[in-house]
Protein backbone atom coordinates (compact mmCIF):
# COMPACT_ATOMS: atom_id res chain seq x y z
CA UNK A 1 0.00 0.00 0.00
CA UNK A 2 1.42 3.35 -1.06
CA UNK A 3 1.06 6.42 1.09
CA UNK A 4 -0.75 9.15 -0.84
CA UNK A 5 0.70 12.64 -1.19
CA UNK A 6 -1.60 15.61 -0.77
CA UNK A 7 -1.80 18.02 -3.75
CA UNK A 8 0.45 15.75 -5.78
CA UNK A 9 -0.40 17.61 -9.00
CA UNK A 10 1.68 20.56 -7.77
CA UNK A 11 4.66 18.30 -7.12
CA UNK A 12 4.32 17.04 -10.68
CA UNK A 13 4.32 20.57 -12.11
CA UNK A 14 7.35 21.34 -9.92
CA UNK A 15 9.14 18.41 -11.57
CA UNK A 16 8.18 19.78 -15.00
CA UNK A 17 9.42 23.23 -13.95
CA UNK A 18 12.85 21.89 -12.94
CA UNK A 19 13.15 20.26 -16.37
CA UNK A 20 12.32 23.54 -18.06
CA UNK A 21 14.86 25.37 -15.89
CA UNK A 22 17.63 22.97 -16.89
CA UNK A 23 16.58 23.05 -20.54
CA UNK A 24 16.81 26.82 -20.63
CA UNK A 25 20.07 26.77 -18.69
CA UNK A 26 21.44 24.55 -21.43
CA UNK A 27 19.98 26.83 -24.10
CA UNK A 28 21.30 30.08 -22.65
CA UNK A 29 24.77 28.82 -21.81
CA UNK A 30 25.93 29.71 -25.33
CA UNK A 31 24.71 33.32 -24.99
CA UNK A 32 26.64 33.89 -21.75
CA UNK A 33 29.78 32.27 -23.14
CA UNK A 34 29.53 34.20 -26.44
CA UNK A 35 31.98 37.04 -25.55
CA UNK A 36 34.58 34.46 -24.47
CA UNK A 37 33.96 32.29 -27.54
CA UNK A 38 34.31 35.38 -29.73
CA UNK A 39 37.82 35.89 -28.35
CA UNK A 40 38.88 32.23 -28.27
CA UNK A 41 37.55 31.28 -31.71
CA UNK A 42 37.51 34.73 -33.33
CA UNK A 43 33.76 34.58 -34.01
CA UNK A 44 32.15 37.49 -35.82
CA UNK A 45 28.64 38.71 -34.95
CA UNK A 46 27.34 37.09 -38.12
CA UNK A 47 29.03 33.76 -37.38
CA UNK A 48 27.52 33.80 -33.89
CA UNK A 49 24.12 34.44 -35.50
CA UNK A 50 24.62 31.27 -37.56
CA UNK A 51 25.19 29.31 -34.34
CA UNK A 52 22.00 30.79 -32.85
CA UNK A 53 20.11 30.14 -36.08
CA UNK A 54 21.32 26.51 -36.17
CA UNK A 55 19.75 25.95 -32.75
CA UNK A 56 16.55 27.73 -33.75
CA UNK A 57 16.27 26.00 -37.13
CA UNK A 58 16.66 22.50 -35.67
CA UNK A 59 14.27 23.40 -32.85
CA UNK A 60 11.81 24.62 -35.49
CA UNK A 61 11.99 21.50 -37.64
CA UNK A 62 11.73 19.15 -34.67
CA UNK A 63 8.79 20.84 -32.91
CA UNK A 64 6.01 18.93 -34.70
CA UNK A 65 8.10 15.73 -34.77
CA UNK A 66 8.75 15.98 -31.03
CA UNK A 67 5.06 16.63 -30.39
CA UNK A 68 4.11 13.58 -32.45
CA UNK A 69 6.67 11.38 -30.64
CA UNK A 70 5.38 12.58 -27.26
CA UNK A 71 1.80 11.72 -28.22
CA UNK A 72 3.04 8.34 -29.48
CA UNK A 73 5.38 7.34 -26.62
CA UNK A 74 3.56 9.17 -23.85
CA UNK A 75 4.73 12.01 -21.65
CA UNK A 76 6.89 9.95 -19.29
CA UNK A 77 9.04 7.98 -21.73
CA UNK A 78 9.05 10.60 -24.49
CA UNK A 79 10.28 13.48 -22.33
CA UNK A 80 12.95 11.31 -20.66
CA UNK A 81 14.43 10.31 -24.02
CA UNK A 82 14.59 13.89 -25.28
CA UNK A 83 16.04 15.25 -22.02
CA UNK A 84 18.83 12.69 -21.90
CA UNK A 85 19.69 13.37 -25.54
CA UNK A 86 19.87 17.15 -25.13
CA UNK A 87 22.16 16.69 -22.12
CA UNK A 88 24.57 14.59 -24.21
CA UNK A 89 24.59 17.12 -27.05
CA UNK A 90 25.16 19.99 -24.61
CA UNK A 91 28.28 18.22 -23.33
CA UNK A 92 29.41 17.75 -26.95
CA UNK A 93 29.49 21.57 -27.32
CA UNK A 94 32.63 21.55 -25.15
CA UNK A 95 34.52 19.72 -27.91
CA UNK A 96 33.83 22.33 -30.61
CA UNK A 97 36.78 24.22 -32.08
CA UNK A 98 35.07 26.57 -34.56
CA UNK A 99 31.73 28.23 -35.22
CA UNK A 100 30.85 25.31 -37.51
CA UNK A 101 31.38 22.82 -34.68
CA UNK A 102 29.37 25.04 -32.35
CA UNK A 103 26.56 25.22 -34.91
CA UNK A 104 26.39 21.43 -35.24
CA UNK A 105 26.40 20.88 -31.47
CA UNK A 106 23.86 23.60 -30.75
CA UNK A 107 21.67 22.41 -33.61
CA UNK A 108 21.56 18.97 -32.00
CA UNK A 109 20.66 20.56 -28.65
CA UNK A 110 17.88 22.52 -30.35
CA UNK A 111 16.47 19.44 -32.07
CA UNK A 112 16.14 17.54 -28.79
CA UNK A 113 14.99 20.49 -26.66
CA UNK A 114 12.10 20.92 -29.08
CA UNK A 115 10.18 18.47 -26.88
CA UNK A 116 10.45 20.61 -23.76
CA UNK A 117 7.40 22.88 -24.08
CA UNK A 118 5.08 20.32 -25.76
CA UNK A 119 5.97 17.82 -23.01
CA UNK A 120 5.35 20.37 -20.28
CA UNK A 121 2.02 21.31 -21.80
CA UNK A 122 1.03 17.67 -22.23
CA UNK A 123 1.90 16.94 -18.60
CA UNK A 124 -0.14 19.98 -17.53
CA UNK A 125 -3.14 18.84 -19.56
CA UNK A 126 -2.91 15.43 -17.88
CA UNK A 127 -2.52 16.63 -14.31
CA UNK A 128 -4.73 19.74 -14.04
CA UNK A 129 -8.40 20.63 -14.47
CA UNK A 130 -9.12 23.35 -17.02
CA UNK A 131 -9.66 26.09 -14.43
CA UNK A 132 -6.15 25.63 -13.00
CA UNK A 133 -4.34 24.99 -16.26
CA UNK A 134 -3.17 28.54 -16.99
CA UNK A 135 -1.74 28.78 -13.46
CA UNK A 136 0.08 25.47 -13.90
CA UNK A 137 1.43 26.52 -17.29
CA UNK A 138 2.57 29.79 -15.73
CA UNK A 139 4.53 27.87 -13.13
CA UNK A 140 6.22 25.46 -15.52
CA UNK A 141 6.86 28.25 -18.04
CA UNK A 142 8.54 30.03 -15.12
CA UNK A 143 11.32 27.54 -15.64
CA UNK A 144 12.24 29.10 -18.98
CA UNK A 145 13.15 32.42 -17.42
CA UNK A 146 14.62 30.89 -14.24
CA UNK A 147 16.95 28.85 -16.43
CA UNK A 148 17.87 31.95 -18.40
CA UNK A 149 18.28 33.87 -15.14
CA UNK A 150 20.72 31.45 -13.50
CA UNK A 151 22.71 30.92 -16.71
CA UNK A 152 24.78 34.16 -16.48
CA UNK A 153 26.16 33.63 -12.95
CA UNK A 154 26.52 29.84 -13.26
CA UNK A 155 28.16 29.82 -16.69
CA UNK A 156 30.37 32.79 -15.80
CA UNK A 157 31.41 31.00 -12.59
CA UNK A 158 32.32 27.85 -14.54
CA UNK A 159 34.40 29.89 -17.00
CA UNK A 160 36.19 31.88 -14.27
CA UNK A 161 37.06 28.88 -12.14
CA UNK A 162 37.76 26.33 -14.86
CA UNK A 163 37.05 26.87 -18.57
CA UNK A 164 34.31 27.59 -21.09
CA UNK A 165 34.24 23.86 -21.89
CA UNK A 166 33.36 23.02 -18.27
CA UNK A 167 30.34 25.34 -18.47
CA UNK A 168 28.72 23.15 -21.15
CA UNK A 169 29.71 19.90 -19.44
CA UNK A 170 28.17 21.06 -16.15
CA UNK A 171 24.89 22.13 -17.79
CA UNK A 172 24.66 18.83 -19.65
CA UNK A 173 25.25 16.74 -16.54
CA UNK A 174 22.49 18.52 -14.63
CA UNK A 175 19.96 17.82 -17.40
CA UNK A 176 21.05 14.17 -17.59
CA UNK A 177 20.41 13.67 -13.88
CA UNK A 178 16.97 15.29 -14.17
CA UNK A 179 16.06 13.02 -17.11
CA UNK A 180 16.69 9.95 -14.95
CA UNK A 181 14.57 11.37 -12.10
CA UNK A 182 11.74 12.18 -14.54
CA UNK A 183 11.69 8.59 -15.76
CA UNK A 184 11.52 7.31 -12.19
CA UNK A 185 8.96 9.76 -10.77
CA UNK A 186 6.48 10.77 -13.49
CA UNK A 187 3.25 8.85 -14.09
CA UNK A 188 -0.13 9.74 -15.60
CA UNK A 189 -2.76 10.47 -12.88
CA UNK A 190 -4.58 7.23 -13.69
CA UNK A 191 -1.38 5.25 -12.99
CA UNK A 192 0.06 7.25 -10.09
CA UNK A 193 -0.26 5.15 -6.95
CA UNK A 194 0.57 8.01 -4.59
CA UNK A 195 -2.35 10.12 -5.87
CA UNK A 196 -5.41 10.15 -3.62
CA UNK A 197 -8.75 9.17 -5.13
CA UNK A 198 -10.15 12.54 -4.11
CA UNK A 199 -7.51 14.46 -6.04
CA UNK A 200 -7.73 12.07 -8.99
CA UNK A 201 -11.46 12.71 -9.29
CA UNK A 202 -10.90 16.46 -8.89
CA UNK A 203 -8.39 16.48 -11.76
CA UNK A 204 -10.29 14.27 -14.19
CA UNK A 205 -13.76 15.69 -13.51
CA UNK A 206 -12.48 19.22 -14.16
CA UNK A 207 -11.10 18.44 -17.59
CA UNK A 208 -12.88 18.94 -20.89
CA UNK A 209 -14.32 15.86 -22.59
CA UNK A 210 -11.44 15.95 -25.08
CA UNK A 211 -9.00 15.43 -22.20
CA UNK A 212 -10.78 12.52 -20.56
CA UNK A 213 -8.81 9.28 -20.30
CA UNK A 214 -11.52 7.37 -22.16
CA UNK A 215 -11.11 9.59 -25.19
CA UNK A 216 -8.98 7.79 -27.79
CA UNK A 217 -9.87 9.76 -30.91
CA UNK A 218 -7.12 11.86 -32.40
CA UNK A 219 -7.55 14.43 -35.16
CA UNK A 220 -5.49 13.76 -38.30
CA UNK A 221 -2.56 16.14 -38.63
CA UNK A 222 -4.07 17.60 -41.80
CA UNK A 223 -7.21 18.63 -39.88
CA UNK A 224 -5.16 20.17 -37.10
CA UNK A 225 -3.15 22.26 -39.57
CA UNK A 226 -6.18 23.44 -41.52
CA UNK A 227 -8.27 24.41 -38.50
CA UNK A 228 -8.88 28.03 -37.62
CA UNK A 229 -8.04 27.37 -33.98
CA UNK A 230 -4.56 26.18 -35.00
CA UNK A 231 -3.80 29.35 -36.97
CA UNK A 232 -5.31 31.49 -34.22
CA UNK A 233 -2.43 30.31 -32.04
CA UNK A 234 0.30 29.61 -34.60
CA UNK A 235 0.30 33.08 -36.23
CA UNK A 236 0.46 35.00 -32.91
CA UNK A 237 3.30 32.73 -31.76
CA UNK A 238 5.10 33.34 -35.07
CA UNK A 239 4.86 37.08 -34.50
CA UNK A 240 5.76 37.05 -30.79
CA UNK A 241 8.55 34.48 -30.49
CA UNK A 242 11.40 36.54 -32.06
CA UNK A 243 11.37 38.74 -28.95
CA UNK A 244 12.05 35.84 -26.60
CA UNK A 245 14.65 34.35 -28.92
CA UNK A 246 16.42 37.71 -29.03
CA UNK A 247 16.31 38.14 -25.24
CA UNK A 248 17.79 34.67 -24.71
CA UNK A 249 20.50 34.77 -27.36
CA UNK A 250 21.50 38.41 -27.70
CA UNK A 251 21.23 40.40 -24.44
CA UNK A 252 24.73 39.46 -23.16
CA UNK A 253 26.35 40.21 -26.53
CA UNK A 254 24.33 43.42 -26.88
CA UNK A 255 25.51 44.64 -23.47
CA UNK A 256 29.08 43.65 -24.41
CA UNK A 257 29.11 45.46 -27.77
CA UNK A 258 26.86 48.45 -26.98
CA UNK A 259 28.03 49.26 -23.46
CA UNK A 260 31.35 47.44 -23.10
CA UNK A 261 30.14 45.07 -20.37
CA UNK A 262 32.71 42.44 -19.37
CA UNK A 263 31.92 38.90 -18.20
CA UNK A 264 31.58 40.04 -14.58
CA UNK A 265 29.07 42.79 -15.45
CA UNK A 266 27.14 40.36 -17.65
CA UNK A 267 26.95 37.94 -14.72
CA UNK A 268 25.69 40.75 -12.46
CA UNK A 269 23.07 42.29 -14.77
CA UNK A 270 22.08 39.91 -17.60
CA UNK A 271 19.91 37.75 -15.33
CA UNK A 272 17.65 40.63 -14.26
CA UNK A 273 15.28 40.63 -17.28
CA UNK A 274 14.82 36.92 -16.69
CA UNK A 275 13.81 37.54 -13.08
CA UNK A 276 11.03 39.82 -14.33
CA UNK A 277 10.19 37.16 -16.92
CA UNK A 278 9.70 34.79 -13.97
CA UNK A 279 7.17 37.19 -12.50
CA UNK A 280 5.46 37.42 -15.89
CA UNK A 281 5.13 33.64 -16.05
CA UNK A 282 3.45 33.42 -12.66
CA UNK A 283 1.29 36.55 -12.77
CA UNK A 284 0.35 35.82 -16.38
CA UNK A 285 -1.06 32.49 -15.21
CA UNK A 286 -3.16 34.19 -12.54
CA UNK A 287 -4.32 37.00 -14.86
CA UNK A 288 -6.58 34.71 -16.84
CA UNK A 289 -8.80 33.56 -13.91
CA UNK A 290 -8.70 37.16 -12.62
CA UNK A 291 -10.14 38.45 -15.89
CA UNK A 292 -12.74 35.68 -15.91
CA UNK A 293 -13.88 36.53 -12.42
CA UNK A 294 -13.87 40.34 -12.55
CA UNK A 295 -14.72 40.98 -16.21
CA UNK A 296 -17.09 38.05 -16.71
CA UNK A 297 -15.38 36.85 -19.89
CA UNK A 298 -14.98 33.35 -21.29
CA UNK A 299 -11.90 31.19 -20.73
CA UNK A 300 -10.61 31.83 -24.27
CA UNK A 301 -11.17 35.60 -24.08
CA UNK A 302 -9.41 35.75 -20.71
CA UNK A 303 -6.32 34.24 -22.38
CA UNK A 304 -6.60 36.80 -25.19
CA UNK A 305 -6.67 39.62 -22.65
CA UNK A 306 -3.41 38.38 -21.14
CA UNK A 307 -1.85 38.35 -24.63
CA UNK A 308 -3.02 41.93 -25.12
CA UNK A 309 -1.51 43.15 -21.83
CA UNK A 310 1.79 41.52 -22.79
CA UNK A 311 1.74 43.01 -26.28
CA UNK A 312 1.22 46.55 -24.97
CA UNK A 313 3.99 46.23 -22.37
CA UNK A 314 6.36 44.92 -25.04
CA UNK A 315 6.56 48.50 -26.31
CA UNK A 316 9.16 49.11 -23.58
CA UNK A 317 12.14 47.32 -25.23
CA UNK A 318 11.43 49.24 -28.42
CA UNK A 319 12.33 52.44 -26.56
CA UNK A 320 15.89 51.35 -25.67
CA UNK A 321 17.40 53.40 -28.49
CA UNK A 322 16.09 56.61 -26.90
CA UNK A 323 18.38 56.22 -23.87
CA UNK A 324 22.16 56.05 -23.51
CA UNK A 325 22.28 54.45 -20.04
CA UNK A 326 22.89 50.67 -19.89
CA UNK A 327 20.86 50.55 -16.67
CA UNK A 328 17.82 52.01 -18.41
CA UNK A 329 18.30 49.39 -21.13
CA UNK A 330 18.32 46.62 -18.52
CA UNK A 331 15.17 48.08 -16.92
CA UNK A 332 13.35 48.17 -20.27
CA UNK A 333 14.48 44.62 -20.95
CA UNK A 334 12.98 43.70 -17.58
CA UNK A 335 9.59 45.07 -18.62
CA UNK A 336 9.92 43.19 -21.90
CA UNK A 337 10.78 39.95 -20.12
CA UNK A 338 7.69 40.25 -17.92
CA UNK A 339 5.49 41.15 -20.89
CA UNK A 340 6.64 38.39 -23.19
CA UNK A 341 6.39 35.56 -20.69
CA UNK A 342 2.89 36.59 -19.64
CA UNK A 343 1.91 36.71 -23.31
CA UNK A 344 3.71 33.48 -24.18
CA UNK A 345 2.17 31.50 -21.32
CA UNK A 346 -1.32 32.48 -22.44
CA UNK A 347 -0.62 31.43 -26.04
CA UNK A 348 0.85 28.09 -24.97
CA UNK A 349 -2.11 27.40 -22.67
CA UNK A 350 -4.54 28.05 -25.51
CA UNK A 351 -3.33 24.90 -27.26
CA UNK A 352 -4.53 22.78 -24.33
CA UNK A 353 -7.80 24.75 -24.22
CA UNK A 354 -8.80 24.08 -27.82
CA UNK A 355 -7.15 20.72 -28.59
CA UNK A 356 -7.77 17.32 -26.98
CA UNK A 357 -5.38 15.26 -24.87
CA UNK A 358 -4.36 12.99 -27.78
CA UNK A 359 -3.44 15.84 -30.09
CA UNK A 360 -2.36 18.65 -27.78
CA UNK A 361 1.38 17.88 -28.03
CA UNK A 362 1.17 17.54 -31.81
CA UNK A 363 -0.74 20.82 -32.14
CA UNK A 364 1.63 22.58 -29.76
CA UNK A 365 4.57 21.17 -31.70
CA UNK A 366 3.32 22.74 -34.91
CA UNK A 367 2.52 26.09 -33.29
CA UNK A 368 5.99 25.94 -31.75
CA UNK A 369 7.41 25.27 -35.20
CA UNK A 370 5.79 28.46 -36.45
CA UNK A 371 7.19 30.36 -33.46
CA UNK A 372 10.73 29.12 -33.88
CA UNK A 373 10.72 29.60 -37.64
CA UNK A 374 10.24 33.30 -36.94
CA UNK A 375 12.91 33.21 -34.23
CA UNK A 376 15.38 31.61 -36.65
CA UNK A 377 14.70 34.19 -39.33
CA UNK A 378 15.06 37.06 -36.88
CA UNK A 379 18.36 35.69 -35.50
CA UNK A 380 19.79 35.83 -39.02
CA UNK A 381 18.44 39.36 -39.47
CA UNK A 382 20.11 40.46 -36.24
CA UNK A 383 23.39 38.89 -37.32
CA UNK A 384 23.26 40.62 -40.70
CA UNK A 385 22.19 44.08 -39.51
CA UNK A 386 23.34 44.58 -35.90
CA UNK A 387 26.84 45.72 -36.86
CA UNK A 388 25.50 48.21 -39.43
CA UNK A 389 22.17 49.63 -38.22
CA UNK A 390 22.62 48.73 -34.55
CA UNK A 391 20.28 46.86 -32.23
CA UNK A 392 17.82 49.67 -31.47
CA UNK A 393 15.79 49.54 -34.72
CA UNK A 394 15.58 45.77 -34.32
CA UNK A 395 14.08 46.17 -30.84
CA UNK A 396 11.44 48.50 -32.32
CA UNK A 397 10.49 45.79 -34.81
CA UNK A 398 10.10 43.28 -31.97
CA UNK A 399 7.67 45.61 -30.16
CA UNK A 400 5.56 45.99 -33.31
CA UNK A 401 5.48 42.23 -33.88
CA UNK A 402 4.12 41.56 -30.38
CA UNK A 403 1.35 44.11 -30.86
CA UNK A 404 0.45 42.41 -34.13
CA UNK A 405 0.38 39.07 -32.28
CA UNK A 406 -2.26 40.43 -29.89
CA UNK A 407 -4.31 41.70 -32.83
CA UNK A 408 -4.03 38.33 -34.60
CA UNK A 409 -5.23 36.24 -31.65
CA UNK A 410 -8.36 38.39 -31.29
CA UNK A 411 -9.05 38.34 -35.03
CA UNK A 412 -8.49 34.68 -35.84
CA UNK A 413 -9.13 32.54 -32.75
CA UNK A 414 -12.76 31.88 -31.91
CA UNK A 415 -14.45 29.95 -29.12
CA UNK A 416 -13.90 26.14 -29.54
CA UNK A 417 -17.59 25.40 -30.07
CA UNK A 418 -17.60 27.73 -33.08
CA UNK A 419 -14.50 26.16 -34.59
CA UNK A 420 -14.54 22.42 -34.89
CA UNK A 421 -14.09 22.24 -38.63
N, C-alpha and C positions, 0 to 999 in steps of 0.2 A: 504493500500500500504506500503510495507516494503522498507526501505532505504537500497540500496545495499552497500556492503563494498568492497572497491578496494583490489585486490590481496587476496581474502578471503582464497584461498588454503593455503597460508602461515600461516594464523591464525589457520587453521585446523591442519596443521602439528605441530604448536606450542602446540596445545592442546594434540596431540598425544605424543609429547616430554615430556610434564609435567607428563603424565601418566607413561611413561617409567622411568622418574626420580624417581617417588614415588615407582614404582615397584622395582627398584634396591636399593632404600633406604631401603625398607622392606627386600629385599634379603640380603643385606650386613650388616644389623644390628646385625646379629648373629656373623659375623666375628669380628666386633669391640668389641662386648661384650664377646668374647670367653675367654680372659685372666681372666676376672672377674668371669665368669661362671665356669672356671676351679677351681678357689679358693673356690667359694661358694658351688659348687656341687661336687668338687673333680674329675672333668672329666680328663681322660687320653687323650693323643693325639689320640689314636685309637677310643675311645668313641666319641670324637669330630668328627672324620672322619665318624662315623656312622650317626651322625646328619646331616653332610653335604651331605652324600650319600643318606639319606632319602629324602632330598629336591630334589636332582638331579634325583633320581629314579622316584619319583612321577611326576616331571617335564617331564621326559623322556616318561613315559607311557601316560601322558595326552596330549602331543604335538599333535599327530594326531587327538585325540578326540576333543581337543579344536579347532583345525583348522576346523574340520567337523562341530562342533556346530556353529562356526562363519559364515561359508558358509551357514548354515541352518537358523540361526536366523538373520543374517545380522550383519554388523560391529557395529552399534549403540547399539542395545539391547544386543548382545553377549558380547561385551567388558565390558559394564556396569555391567552385572551379574558377570563376572569373577572378576572384580576389587573390587566390594563390598565384594565378598566372601574372596578374599585374605586379605582384610583389617581386616575382622572378625577373620580369622585364625592367623594373625599376633598378634592381641591383645591377643588371647588365649595362645600365647607363654609365656606371663607374668605369667601364672598360672602353669607353669611346675616346677616340683621339682626334676627332675632327667634327665639323658641323654635320657631315654626312652620317657619321656614326651616331651622333646625338639624335639626328632626325629619325634614323631607323629604330633606335631604342625607345625614343619617346613616342614614335608612331605605334610601336607594339604596346606600350603602356596605355595609350589612348584607346586602342582597339579593345583591350580587356576591361578598362574602366568604363566602357560604354554601358556595361550592365549595372552600374552603381545606382543611378536614379531609377530606372525601371524596376530593379529589384527592391529598392526601398519603398517605392510606390506600391508594388505588388504585396509586399509584407504588410504595409499599412492597410491596404484594402482587405487583407485577410484577418487582421487583428483588431480593427476598429469599426464601430457603427458609423453610419454616414455623418451624424451630427458632430462627432469628435474627429473626423478624418482630417479636416484642415489644420486642426491643432496638432495632430500627430505628424502630419507632413511638415508643419512648421518646425517641429522639434527635430525631425531627422534631417531636414534641409539645413537646420542650424549647423550640422556637421560640416557642410561645405565651407562656410565662412570660418568656423573654428579651425578647421584644417589649414585654411589659407592664413589664419591669424597666427597660428603657432609655427608655421613654416619659417618666417623670417628669423626669429630668435633661435629656433632649433637648428636650422640649416647653417646659419651663420656660426653658431657655437661649434658645430661639427667641422666646419671649415677652419675656424680659428685654432681649435685644439688638435685637429688631425689633418684633414685634407678634404678637397671637394668630393673626391671619390667616396669617402666615408659617409658623407651626407646622404648619398643615394643608397648606399648599402644599409644604413640605419633605417631609412624610411621604408625600404623594401622588407626588411626583417620584421618591422612592426606590423605591416599589412599581412605578412605570412602567418604570424602568430594569431592575428584576429581571424583569418580565414579558417584556421583549425578550430577555434572556439565557436565560430558560427556553425560549423558542421556538427559540432557536439551539442550545442544548446538550442538551435532553432527548430521548431516544429509548427505545423499548421495548428490552429486552435482545436480542431477536431481530433488531433493526435497528441496533443500536449497533456501529459498525465498530471502535471502540477497545476493545471488550470481548474479552478472550481467550477462546478456545474452552473452556479449562479452567474459567474462572469461569462462563461461560455454562451449561455442563453442571452445575456445582455448584448454580447458582441453580435451574435448571429441574427437575433431578432431585430437589431437596429440597422441591418444592412439591406440594401435594395434587393429586389428579387434576382437581379442579374449577378449579384454577389453571393447568392446562397450556395451552399455546398452541393445541393442536389442539381444545380444547374450545370449541364455538361455541354450545352450548345455554344459554339464559337463562331463568330462572324468570319466569313472568308476575308482574307487580306484585301482583296479588291473592293469589297463593300466598305471596309474600314476606310480605305484611302479615298473613296469617292463620296463619303458622307460629309454633310455640311458640318457636323459636330467635330469631325477630325480637322477640317481646315479652319474652323473657328478657334482651335487651339494651336495648330501648326503654324499658321501665318503670324499670329502675335508672338510666338516663341522665336520664329525666324527673325522678326524685327527687334526683339528685346535682347536676345542672347549675346550679340557682339559686345554689349556693355560689360557683361560679367566676364567674358573671355578676355577683354582688354584689362579689366581690373586685376584678374588673376595673373596674366602673363606680362603686363607692361608697367605696372606701377613702380616696381623697384628700378627698372631701367630708365623710366621717365624721370624719377627723382635723381638718379645718377647723372643723366645727361643734361637735364634742365636746371638742376640746382646744385650739382656737384656733390651729392650725398655719397659718403663712403659706406662700406659694408656695416660699420657700427651704427651709423645713422639710419640705414635701411632697417637694421634689426630693431632699432628703437621706435621708428615711426611707421614702417610699412604695414604693420599688423593692425593699426588703428581702424582703417576703413573696414577691415574684416570683423572687428569687434562690433561696429555699428551694423554690419550685415547680419551678425548673430541676432541682434535685437530685432532687425527687420524680419528675420525668419520666424521668431517667436511671436512678436506682436502681429505680424501679418496673418499668422494662423488664428489668432484670437479676434482679428478685425472682422472676419467673415461672420461668425456667430453674433458679434456685436451689431453689425449692420442688420442682420436678420431680426434681432430682437428689437432694436430701437427705430428701425426704418421700415419694418414690416415688409421686407423684400424676400424673394425666393432664394433658395440655396445658390442657384446659378448666378443670379444677379448680385448676390452678396460677394461672390468671388470676383465678378467683374468690377465691383466698386473698389476692391482691394487693388486690382490691376490699375485702375484709374489713379488712385492715390499714389501708387508707386511711379506711374508715368509722369505725373506732375512734379513730384519731388526729384525725378531724374534730370530736371532742368539744371540743378545745382552744378554737376560736373561740367556742363557746357559753359559755365561762367569762369572756369579756371583761367582762361587767357586774359581776363580783365584784371588779374591781380599778379603782382610780382613776388609775393611772399610764399615760400614753400609750405608754411604752416597753414595759410589760407587754403592752399591746394589740398593739403591733407584733410582739412575740415570739410571741404566740398566733396572730396572723395568719400568721406564718412557718410555724408547725406546720401550720396549715390549708392553706397553699399547697402544702407538701410532700405532705400527705395527699391533697388533691384531685387533684393531677396524677398521682400514682401510681395512684390509683383510676381516674381518667379514661382514662389510657393503656391500662389493662387492658381497660376496657369498649370502647374504640375498636378495640383489636386483636381482640377477640372477633368483630367483624363479619367480618374477613378469615379468621378460623378456621372459621366455620360457613357462610359464603357463598362462592360461586365467583367467579372473576375477572370474569365478564361481568355479575354482579349486585351485586358488593361495594359499588360506589359508590352504586348505587340504594338498597341496604339501609341503608348508612351514612347516606345522605341522609335517609331516613325516621326512623332512630333519632335523628339529629341534630335533626330537626323536633320530635320528642317532647321532646328535651332543651331546645331553645330556646323551645318553647311554655311550659314551666315557668319558664324564666328571664324571659320576658316578663311572665308573670303576677306573679312575685315582685318584679320591678322596679316594677310598679304598686303592689303592696302596700307596698313600702318607701317610695315616694313619698307614699302616703296616710297611713302610720302613723308614719314616722320623727320627724316634728315633734311628735307627741302622745305616743306610748308610748316613743319613743327607739329606738336601734338594738339595744340589748342583747337584748331578747326576740326580735328577728328573727334574731339570730345563734344563739340557742338552737334556733329552728325549723330553721335550716340544718343544725345538728349532727344533729338527729333525722332529718331527711330522708336524710342520707348513711348513717346506720345502717340505715334502712329499705331503701335501695338495695342494701346488702350482703345483707340478708335476701332481697330479691326475686331477686337473681341466683342465689343458691343454691336457691331454691324453684322457680323457673320454668325456668331454662336447663338443659337436659340435654346429654349427649354427642351429637355430630352424628349418629352412627349410629342413635341412638334417636329422632331427630327429623327425619325427612325428609318428613313429611306436609305 
